[in-house]
Amino acid sequence: MFLKGLVLGFSIAAIVGPIGLLCIRRTLVSGRLSGFISGLGAALADAAYALIAALGLTAISGFLLNYQSILQLLGGLFLCYLGIQTFFSKPPKANQGALQTNLVNDFISTFFLTITNPLTILSFIAVFAGLGLAASSNDYFAGVMLVSGVFVGSTVWWLVLSIATGFFRKSLTHTGIIIVNKISGSIILGFGCWALWGFLKKVLM
């Protein structure tokens, strides 16, 4: 069960999206640690949703699905905020104190973005049900092992991504960082607008 969770966690985390873009941008601008910590926030949110799906916590999953429109609105607004902030951000100075503060923000922001994405819980419920991986009422240990595998698999992906991206950081100039900020900020803002458009369609229909 742990190995199955490992593969699932790695595969789901590897899907290209705003979280991946954020981790790449933060690695290029602030270093590998910033990118990895950002990914770790997403990995923890994945594990939380996987736990709900694996243990069959229908009350919690039902609550989340009932309020998925509100979660989509919050996630979309936060993506728009991050996109605008990234677009206008300036290359950081080497400051250890600032780096420590940013690491906390990096972790919380990606955790919030992932936990407010209703597609995450739907994905885990569908995959677990389709593959027969949901734990029975007497087999919660297997469910915990599965969720642990999801967390480790997701963490491995973010570690690989941050390490690989870090090799390009040394060749990035001051102007290059500004360009990265503009491009990634625009794309993240686009993801946010897309999420808000999806919310508006649900409300208006």
C-alpha positions in Angstrom: 0.0 0.0 0.0 2.9 2.3 0.8 4.4 1.7 -2.7 1.1 2.3 -4.4 0.7 5.5 -2.5 4.2 6.5 -3.5 3.5 6.1 -7.2 0.2 7.9 -6.9 1.6 10.8 -4.9 4.5 11.3 -7.4 2.1 11.1 -10.4 -0.5 13.5 -9.1 2.2 16.0 -8.0 3.9 15.9 -11.4 0.8 17.3 -13.2 1.8 20.7 -14.5 -0.2 23.6 -12.9 0.1 26.8 -10.8 1.8 25.0 -7.9 4.5 23.6 -10.1 5.0 27.0 -11.7 5.3 28.6 -8.3 7.9 26.1 -7.2 10.0 26.6 -10.4 9.8 30.4 -10.1 10.7 30.4 -6.4 13.6 28.0 -7.0 15.0 30.2 -9.8 14.6 33.4 -7.8 15.2 32.3 -4.2 17.0 29.0 -4.4 16.3 25.2 -4.1 15.1 25.4 -0.5 12.4 27.9 -1.3 11.1 25.7 -4.2 11.2 22.5 -2.1 9.4 24.1 0.9 6.7 25.4 -1.5 6.3 21.9 -2.8 6.2 20.5 0.7 3.1 22.6 1.4 1.4 21.1 -1.6 2.5 17.6 -0.5 0.9 18.0 3.0 -2.4 19.2 1.4 -2.3 16.2 -0.9 -1.7 13.9 2.0 -4.7 15.4 3.9 -7.0 14.9 1.0 -5.7 11.4 0.4 -6.3 10.6 4.1 -10.0 11.7 3.7 -10.4 9.6 0.6 -8.5 6.5 1.8 -10.3 6.3 5.2 -13.7 6.9 3.6 -14.4 10.0 5.8 -17.6 10.8 3.9 -18.7 13.5 6.3 -15.6 15.6 5.6 -15.4 14.9 1.9 -19.1 15.7 1.6 -18.7 19.0 3.3 -15.7 19.9 1.1 -17.7 19.0 -2.1 -20.8 20.9 -0.9 -18.6 24.0 -0.5 -16.4 23.5 -3.5 -17.6 26.7 -5.2 -16.5 28.7 -2.2 -13.2 27.0 -2.2 -12.8 27.6 -5.9 -13.5 31.3 -5.3 -11.0 31.6 -2.5 -8.4 29.7 -4.5 -9.0 31.8 -7.6 -8.7 35.1 -5.6 -5.5 33.9 -3.9 -4.0 32.9 -7.3 -4.8 36.3 -8.7 -3.1 37.9 -5.7 0.0 35.8 -6.1 0.1 36.4 -9.8 0.0 40.2 -9.3 2.5 40.0 -6.5 4.9 37.9 -8.5 4.5 40.1 -11.6 5.6 43.2 -9.7 8.1 41.6 -7.4 11.8 42.6 -7.5 14.8 40.3 -7.3 15.4 39.6 -3.6 18.6 40.6 -1.7 20.7 38.0 0.1 19.2 38.3 3.6 18.9 35.3 5.8 16.2 36.7 8.0 14.0 37.5 5.0 14.7 34.1 3.6 13.4 32.4 6.8 10.2 34.5 6.8 9.7 33.7 3.1 10.0 30.0 3.6 7.0 30.1 6.0 5.0 32.1 3.4 6.1 29.7 0.7 4.8 26.7 2.6 1.5 28.2 3.7 0.7 29.7 0.3 1.0 26.4 -1.6 -0.8 24.5 1.1 -3.7 26.9 0.9 -3.8 26.8 -2.9 -3.8 23.0 -2.9 -6.4 22.6 -0.1 -8.8 25.0 -1.8 -8.7 23.1 -5.1 -11.8 20.9 -5.1 -10.4 18.8 -8.0 -7.8 17.4 -5.6 -10.2 15.6 -3.3 -12.2 14.5 -6.4 -9.1 13.1 -7.9 -8.1 11.0 -4.9 -11.7 9.7 -4.3 -11.9 8.7 -8.0 -8.5 7.0 -8.1 -8.8 5.2 -4.8 -12.3 4.0 -5.6 -11.3 2.9 -9.1 -8.3 1.0 -8.0 -10.0 -0.4 -4.9 -7.5 1.3 -2.6 -9.9 2.8 0.0 -9.4 1.2 3.4 -12.1 -1.0 4.9 -13.5 -0.2 8.4 -11.1 -2.7 9.9 -8.0 -1.8 7.9 -7.1 1.7 8.8 -3.4 0.8 9.0 -3.4 0.1 5.3 -5.0 3.5 4.7 -2.4 5.3 6.8 0.4 3.5 4.9 -1.2 4.5 1.6 -1.5 8.1 2.6 2.1 8.1 3.9 3.2 6.8 0.5 1.3 9.7 -1.2 3.0 12.2 1.0 6.5 10.7 0.3 5.9 10.4 -3.4 4.7 14.0 -3.7 7.7 15.2 -1.6 10.1 13.3 -3.9 8.7 15.0 -6.9 9.1 18.4 -5.4 12.6 17.6 -4.3 13.5 16.4 -7.8 11.9 19.5 -9.4 13.7 22.0 -7.1 17.0 20.3 -7.5 16.8 20.1 -11.3 15.5 23.7 -11.6 18.3 24.9 -9.3 20.9 24.1 -11.9 19.6 27.0 -14.1 19.7 29.5 -11.3 23.4 30.4 -11.5 23.0 31.4 -15.1 20.0 33.7 -14.4 20.9 37.4 -14.4 19.1 40.3 -12.7 17.2 41.0 -15.9 16.4 37.3 -16.3 14.8 37.2 -12.8 12.6 40.1 -13.7 11.5 38.4 -16.9 10.8 35.2 -15.0 8.7 37.2 -12.5 6.7 38.8 -15.4 6.1 35.6 -17.2 5.2 33.4 -14.2 3.1 36.2 -12.6 1.1 36.5 -15.8 0.5 32.7 -16.1 -0.4 32.4 -12.4 -2.9 35.4 -12.8 -4.3 33.5 -15.8 -4.9 30.4 -13.7 -6.6 32.6 -11.1 -8.9 34.3 -13.6 -9.7 30.8 -15.1 -10.8 29.6 -11.6 -12.9 32.7 -11.0 -14.5 32.3 -14.4 -15.4 28.7 -13.4 -16.9 30.0 -10.2 -19.0 32.6 -12.0 -20.3 30.0 -14.5 -21.5 27.9 -11.6 -23.2 30.8 -9.9 -24.9 32.1 -13.0 -26.1 28.8 -14.3 
